């Protein structure tokens, strides 16, 4: 499982669309040894776009049947298991246009997986999903990896994929600026991550002084902050083990990244 990380506008979706054969580009992309726009390559590819791709006038079960027929695969029950895992089993007769955005995203995922492709590319797959669906999809990522299938996930929300990525590609301004396993990349922020407890009335001051990764309210009204800096700038700071989201904020400290909601 490889993860393509970068802020909005870095070019992640452009790369994903090039791999899927939706954009023209110079050069060559091979999927299972075949040029990506050829039929053999397309048979081995599953693609989940950033926006849900569903047919308004097909039911949920008709979507899966359409994909099976298009790829000439038998109904072996795999589609049914996907619907059950993503809590769409009771929506089989619903039309695509009758589904919520989150349900449409789940259906897009089922359609991309039902023909059991060897290569899967996900563009922001967890956006709009409920907690149960996110949990199931993360488990599914791990299962696909264990089966030997290649999975590429594009995202700007680091916490969603931090513990499922075998390889990370950091992207900025249309270029991949770093590649490596999580442990390797985290060496860049070793000794730069700290935690501290601050009073509520001090919080604004420290928000201006340091790069805060996350915040959590404490019972006494104080705030526990996790921040990244060259030195422990807040009195009483303690060093913390770096995480991928810390590295992201360090690399893109001139950006305003979306790391998920801070908890106060």
Order of alpha helices (4+ residues) and beta strands (2+ residues): beta-alpha-beta-beta-alpha-beta-alpha-alpha-alpha-beta-alpha-beta-beta-beta-alpha-beta-alpha-beta-beta-beta-alpha
